[in-house]
Amino acid sequence: MSVTAASLVRFRPSLPFALLTGFLAVLWIAGGASRADAAGQIFVRTAAFVCLIVMILFGKRPQVGITHPVLLLLVGALALALIQLVPLPPALWQALPGRELFTQAAQLSGQVQPWRPWSIVPGATMNAAASLIVPILTLLLVNALRPEERLRLPAVLLTFVVASLLFGLLQFSGAGVNNLFVNETPGVMSGTFANRNHFALLLALGCLLVPAWVFQNGRRTRWRGVAGLGLVLVFALSILGTGSRAGIALGALALAMATLLAWNGVRRELQHAPRWVLPLLIACIALLFIALVLISFAADRAVGIQRSFAIDIQQDMRGRALPTILAMIREYFPFGSGLGSFDPIFRIAEPFGLLKPTYFNHAHNDLLEIVLDAGLPGLLLLAGGLGWWAWASVRAWRAGAGEGYARARLGGAMLLLVIVASAFDYPARTPIIMAWVTLAAVWLAGGRRTALRRDDSHL
């Protein structure tokens, strides 16, 4: 099924598209925090359930189609969280690794051992299960969209990146603008997020979305090329202004992947130009970017670069806590301590040398934290997700040209950024990134050649 320019001009949003756009707007406003007690969580989950009810009552039945790998991963994650909430007999619960301290506490206090759920912190696991309403609703809505509506999604996401950028620039200017829905640090350029690393990731994802917007549906619109180049440069420079050291690495990776994503479109635009034009254009863009970075550094605005030189990585809390986290994984494996339980569990094992006025809320390596919380089942689910991403990404890059394959490469690249960011942080725990990961996974799943011949509605 092809989508013509005339159909885009006559565009009238369907109910699923209106709900999805509205829900993404709610996430932009209130979905930038991962903490369960953040004020924004109430608005995000209320909006999610309202959209779900409206979709069930008035929307059409969504077609899972070629997005079934995404659905299976979400169902597996939800099932694991719910299973961890099932009460177990005392003898079985005490046999789980890492429960000795709680067993001794009950014995010393003279209490009868009760039936307890698999999770040591069931309230946190309930919150983890409830948070999955965001990706589940996103998958439901995107599967109900029309083909021409799916083509508009990169532009919609790019709009939210630009809006976050403007909000972050207001913070950077010292205007004192803060987001009351997230637990942000005043005076830090974090956009609508509570964490500057997550904001830097969003800007890096914006760099990947620019080629999809510029060359949407095979367009040859030169003004979009100039505007897209300007956006990428602004995104990259803003990443430096966030002060995120991890954001620098993500930004560099995003620029490299954005170049690959835009390569075919640029070559198509310059197919009638001399051969030397393309290398010259790349060199000019690189020199312009380097010059802007140097100017930013000289003007004392490249906070991320300055923090990289100012902080000794050996003294960084993430590196110092790693041996303790690995020991905790060995203690609770293969069943894990329960989804969302890291904070109280870490306080039990935290050595005196790591004590400080602030608390260590996450492992700052989500891949390790999943294994700690979910044990072997979580490791298998994680390995399955990463394996599918790697296989589908290779398949998309080895495929021929086409809008569907280009969208699949975009989805794979976006997921790669989130995976890399998750190795030293926890971005996918925020509702905004949850929804974006779901959309990226849907695009990646749409790169299968045989499915494209049958149905292109998931591109």
N, C-alpha and C positions, 0 to 999 in steps of 0.2 A: 504494500500500500504506500503510495507516494503522497507527500504533503506539499501542495503547491503554495506559491506566494499569495495567490488570491484567497486560499483558505485561511492563511495567517491574518490577512487584512480583515476578513469577515469574522474574526475570532470572537466567539461568545463563550465565556467560561461556563463549564458545567458545575454541578454541585460539588463533586469531588475536588475539582481544581480550586474552587472558592474556599472549600474547607481546608485544603492543604496549604494554600497561600496564607489564609488567616492563621492557621496553626503555626506555620513557620514564623509569622509575625509575632505571635505570642512567645515562641521560643526565643526570638531575637530580643524581646523585652525582658523576659523573666527566666530564660532557660540557660543562663550562663554559669550556674553553680552546681556543684556535685553534692554538697552537704545536704543531708535529709532535713535539717532544720532551717534551710534557707527559705526566705519568704516566697521566692519565686516558684518553689516546688508546688505550692498549693494552687497557684494560677495555672501552671503548666498541666498538672494532672487533671484539674477540673476541666480545662479546655479540651484535653484529650478525650475524657469520657463524654463530654457534651458532643464533640465531633463524632465520636464512635456511635452514640445513640442516634444522632441525626442521620448518619450514614446508613445505619441499620434500618431506620424507619422509612427514609426517603430516597436513599441512593440505590444504584443498580448493583447487582452482585459482581464483585471483582473477579477477574480471571487471573489465577496464579500463574498459569502458563510456564514460561521458562525461568521464572523467578523462584521456582521451588527450592533451590539450594538455600536461598536467603530465608525462606519460610522454615525450612528444616532446622537451620541454625537457631532461629528465634524460638521455635518450639522446644528445641533441646535445652536452651538456656532457661526458659520459663519452667520446664518440667524439672530441671535440676534444682531450681530455687524452691519450688513447691515440695519436692521430695525431702529437701533438707528441713522442712517445717513439720514433717510427720513425726508425732511422738513415738519414742522407742521405749521398750521395756528397760527397767533399770540395769539388768545384767548386760543387755546388749549395748546400752549407751556407755556403761563403764568400760566395756571392752574396746571402745574406740580409742585410738591413740590421742594423747594430749589431754585426757579428761581426769587424770589422777588428782590434780590439785582440787578440782571441784568435788570429787568423790571424798577426799580427805576433809574438806570443809564441812560437808554434810555430816560426816561421821563425828567430827569434833563438836559440832553443835547439837548432836543428838537427834537430827532430823532423819526421817525415813526417806530413803532414796525415791524420788518421784519419777514418773515417766517424763522424759525430756526429748525435745527434737534433736535431730542430727546436728543442727547449727547450735553453737555455743551461745550466740547472740541472736535469738530468733527475731527480735524486733528489727535488727539491721537486715536480716535476710528477707523479712516481709517488705521492707523498703526497697530492696534490690528487685524483688519480684514485681512490685508496683511500678518501678521505674521503666519496666519493659513495655508499658503501655505506649510510650513514645515511639519506639521503632515499629511496634506492631501496628499502630494506627497509621504511621507513615507508609508502611508497606501496603496496607489495605487501601489507602487513598491513591497511591501512585499506580496501583494495579487497576484502578477504576478510571484512570484518565484516558482521554482520547489521544490519538497519535500526535495531532498538532499541539495538544497541551503539553505533552512530554517534551516536545522540541523547545518549549519556552522555559523549562525548568532551569537550565544553566543561567539564563538571563535573570530569572527570579532570585536564584541563589547569589548571583553576582551583585544584585541590587542590595541584598542584605549585607554583603561584605563591605560594600561602599558605605552603607549607613553605619556599620560598626566602626569603619575607619574614621568617618566624620566625628562620631561620638568620642573615639579615642583621641583624635586631634584636639578636641575641646579639652579633654583631660590633660593632654600634653602641654597645652597653652597655659595651664594654671588657672583655668576658669572655675575650678572647684566643682565640676559636674560629676555626680556619682549616681550609680544605679542602686536604688533602694531595695531591689529584689534579690541581689546577690551579696555575698559576704566579701566584698572587694576591699582592697587596701587603699585608703585615700591617698591621692597624690601619685598613684601608679597608673601608667597608661595601659589599661587592660580592656578598653572598649566596654562591651556589655557582659564581659566575663569576670569571674572572681579571680582568675589566675592569668597573669600576663603571658605565660607559656601557651595557654589555650587560645588567647587572642592572636598571638603570633602564628599559631597553626592555622587559624581561620584566614589570616592574610595570605599565608602560603597556599592554602586551598584556593583563594581568590586568584592567585597567579595561574593556577591550572585551569580555572574556569574561563579566563580571558580568551584563549584560542578557540574554545567551543563557542563563545559568543561572537567572536570576530568572523569565524568561518562557518557560522550556522547554516546548515542545509546547502552548503556549497556556494554561499554568497560571495560576490566580488565587490564588496563595499569598502572602498579605500579609507573613508573617514573612520570606519570602525578599526582599521588597522592602526591608525595614528592614535585614536582614543585608547585602544587596547594596550599599545606600547606605553602610553602615559600612565595607565592604571597599574601596569606591572611595575614600573619604576617607583610609583608612589607606594605601592604595597611593600616593595622590597625595602625602601628607605624607612617606612613606618615600622617594619619589623625591627630595624636597628634602634628605633626610638622607644620600643617597648621595654628595652633592658633585658630581654630574654636571651640568655646565652644559647639555649636549645633552639630558639627561634632562628638564630643565624644559620645553623646547620639545616634546619627545615627550609628556610628561605632559599639557600643555595641549591638544595635538592629540588625544590619546586621550580626554580628558574631553569635548571637543566631539563627537567621533564616537560616544562611548558614549551621549551624550544623544540623538543621532539614531537610534542603534540601539534605544534604549529608548522612543522617542517613541510608537510605536503601542501598545506594551504598557501604558504609563502611561495613555494616553488610554482604552484599553479598561477599565482598572481604575477610572478616574474618570468613566466615561460617564454615570453617574447623579448625579454631584456637580454643584454649580453651576459655571458657566463660570470664575468667578474663582478657583476652588480650584487649578487647574493653574498659572496664572501666579504665584500666591502660593507654591505649593510650590517652584517653580523659584527664586524670589527668596530664599526661606528657605534652600534648599540652598546657593545661591551665597554668601549672607552667612555661613553657617556655615563654608563652606570658606575664605573670606577671613579670617574670625576665627581659624581654626586656623592658617592660614599666618602671620598676624601674631604669634600666640602663639609659634609655632615659631621665627620670626625673632628675637623678643624674648628667647627662651630660648637663643639661640645654637645652634640645632639645624638651621637651614636652611642647610646647608653649601653646597649648590648655588648659592643666591642669593649667598652671601658670596663664592664663587669667581668668580662673574660680575663682581662689582664689583672684586675684588682683582687680576685678571689683565688685562693689556693685550693685547687680541686681536692687535695688530700684532706682538707678541713671541711669539705662540703658534707652536709648531713646525709645526703643520699649515699655517698660512698662509705661513710663511717657506719651507717646502719645496715649495709648489705650483708656482712657476716651474720648479724643477728637474724635477719630475715631468712637467710638460707638455713640457719639452724632451726627456725620455726617451721619452715617447710618440711624438713626432715622429721620434726617432732609430730606434726599432724598428718603427714602423708600415710596412707593413700586416701583418707576420707576427707581431709581438710577441716578447717575450723568453722566453716559456714560463710556464705556470701555476705559481704559487707561487714565482717567482724574484725577487720584489721586493727582499728584504733584500740579497742579495749584489750585485744589479744596481745598487741605489741606492748602495751603498758605492763603486762605481766612479765614479759621477757626482757624489757628494756633495761640494759645495764646502766650503772650509775654514771659511767663516762658519757652517756648520751643524754642525760637529763639536762633540760633547759627550760626557760620560762614558757616557751610555746610548745605545742604538742605535735607529734609526727602523725598526721592523719592518714597517710597512705604510704605504700612502699615506694612510691615514685618510680615504679616499674610495674605496670599493670599486668604484664605477662607473668611475672613472678607472683604477683598478688592473686591472680586467678588460680594459680596452682596451690598457693597457701590456703585460699578460702574454699576451693572446690575439690582439691585433691586430684586423684587420678581421673574421675569423670570430667572435671574441668579441664585437665590437661588434654584429654582425648578430644573434647569439644573444641578447644583452642587449636589443637593440631589439625583437626578436620577443617576448621575455618581457614587457617593459614594455607593448608594444602589446596583447598578449593580456590583460594585467591591466586596462588602461584600458578596453578594449572590454567585457570581461566584467563589470567593476564598474559601468559605465554601464548595461549591460543589466540587472543585478541591481537597481539603484536605480530604474530605470524600470518594473520589473515590478510586479505586484500583490502583495497580501498572501499569506502562506503561510510555513510553516516552512522550506521549501527556499530561498525567496528571502531570508528573514531570515538563514539560515546562509551564503548566498552573500555577502550584504552584510558579515557578520562577517568572512568570509575576505578579502574585498577590503580592508576597513579594516585588518586585521592586516598584510596585505602592504604597504599604504601606509606604515604605521609602520616596517616593516623597510626599505623603500626610502628613506624620509627619513633613517633612522638610518644607512644605508649611504652617504649623501652626505657624512658626516663621520666615519665609523668603519667597522668591518668585522664587524658582529654575525653575519651569515649564514655566517661561517667557523667558528663554534662549532657542535659537534654538536647542542646543544639547540635553537638557533634554526633550524638546518637542518631538523630534524624538524618544528618548529612551522610553518615556511614551507611545507613539503610538505602538512601538514594544512590550512593556510589555503588553499592553492591547490586542494586537493581540494574544499573547501567552495565556493570561488568557481566552480569548474567545474560544480558541481551546480546552478547557477542557471538553466540553460537550460530554457525552458518545454516544448519538445517532448520533451526527454529526461526531464523530470519526469513527463510523462504515461506514458512507457514504463516508467520504472524510477526509483523514488525511493530506491534503496538507497545512493546516494552522498551523501546529505544528512547 
